[in-house]
Amino acid sequence: MSASDNANPCLSCGACCASFRVDFAREELQSEGGCVPDGLCVELNDSLARMRGSDHLRPRCAALVGTVGERASCGIYEWRPSPCREFGLRSPMGLGDEACNRARQRHGLPPLPA
């Protein structure tokens, strides 16, 4: 891990991936011409899909690798669905927003400064 990796807590956190349901347009599935691997998803209806594991009682996205709060990463980062991309844009470089800090709190992690 480089010094710049240490500056971004998102590279070791993973709390968001183990806190929220991830629904997205079926067009994002590989079988529909998108990039999200079908095997990691559940098709909900004609227009929506969901990342497996993200709707469990204790959510944990099937693409999450590692231990939340220690060393966690997205196993399909390059192919992640739009809600995951958008969440990262709301909290650039690990600067905590309300949703990020709620997820961190669920896992006993301190909030990040805004």
GIUR-V693458 format. One record per residue. RES is the residue in one letter. OMEGA is omega as a letter, one per 40 degrees, with the letter a starting at -180 (* if undefined). D_CENTER is the distance of its C-alpha to the mean C-alpha in Angstrom with 1 decimal. Layout:
res={RES & RES}
omega={OMEGA & OMEGA}
d_center={D_CENTER & D_CENTER}
This chain:
res={M & S & A & S & D & N & A & N & P & C & L & S & C & G & A & C & C & A & S & F & R & V & D & F & A & R & E & E & L & Q & S & E & G & G & C & V & P & D & G & L & C & V & E & L & N & D & S & L & A & R & M & R & G & S & D & H & L & R & P & R & C & A & A & L & V & G & T & V & G & E & R & A & S & C & G & I & Y & E & W & R & P & S & P & C & R & E & F & G & L & R & S & P & M & G & L & G & D & E & A & C & N & R & A & R & Q & R & H & G & L & P & P & L & P & A}
omega={a & i & i & i & i & a & a & a & i & a & i & a & a & a & a & a & i & a & a & i & a & i & a & a & i & i & i & i & i & a & a & i & i & a & a & a & a & a & i & a & i & i & a & i & a & a & a & i & a & i & i & i & a & i & i & i & i & a & i & a & a & a & a & a & i & a & i & i & a & i & a & i & i & i & i & a & a & a & a & a & a & i & i & i & a & i & i & i & i & a & a & i & i & i & a & i & a & a & i & a & i & i & i & i & i & a & i & i & i & i & i & i & i & *}
d_center={20.2 & 21.9 & 22.8 & 20.5 & 17.5 & 18.8 & 18.8 & 15.0 & 13.5 & 9.9 & 11.2 & 12.1 & 10.2 & 6.9 & 8.0 & 5.4 & 3.7 & 7.4 & 8.6 & 8.0 & 9.2 & 7.8 & 11.2 & 12.4 & 15.8 & 17.3 & 18.6 & 15.3 & 16.1 & 18.1 & 21.0 & 21.2 & 21.2 & 17.6 & 15.4 & 12.8 & 14.5 & 16.3 & 16.4 & 12.8 & 13.3 & 15.8 & 18.0 & 18.7 & 21.6 & 23.1 & 20.6 & 17.2 & 14.8 & 11.9 & 9.5 & 11.6 & 11.3 & 9.1 & 12.6 & 14.4 & 16.4 & 14.2 & 10.7 & 8.9 & 6.9 & 9.7 & 8.1 & 7.3 & 10.5 & 12.6 & 13.3 & 11.3 & 13.3 & 15.3 & 13.8 & 10.3 & 8.6 & 6.9 & 10.0 & 9.8 & 8.8 & 12.0 & 11.5 & 8.0 & 8.8 & 10.0 & 8.1 & 5.0 & 8.2 & 9.9 & 7.8 & 8.5 & 12.0 & 12.6 & 12.1 & 13.6 & 14.3 & 13.0 & 15.4 & 14.4 & 14.6 & 15.3 & 12.0 & 10.6 & 13.8 & 13.8 & 10.7 & 12.5 & 15.7 & 14.6 & 14.3 & 17.5 & 16.3 & 18.3 & 17.2 & 16.8 & 19.6 & 19.3}
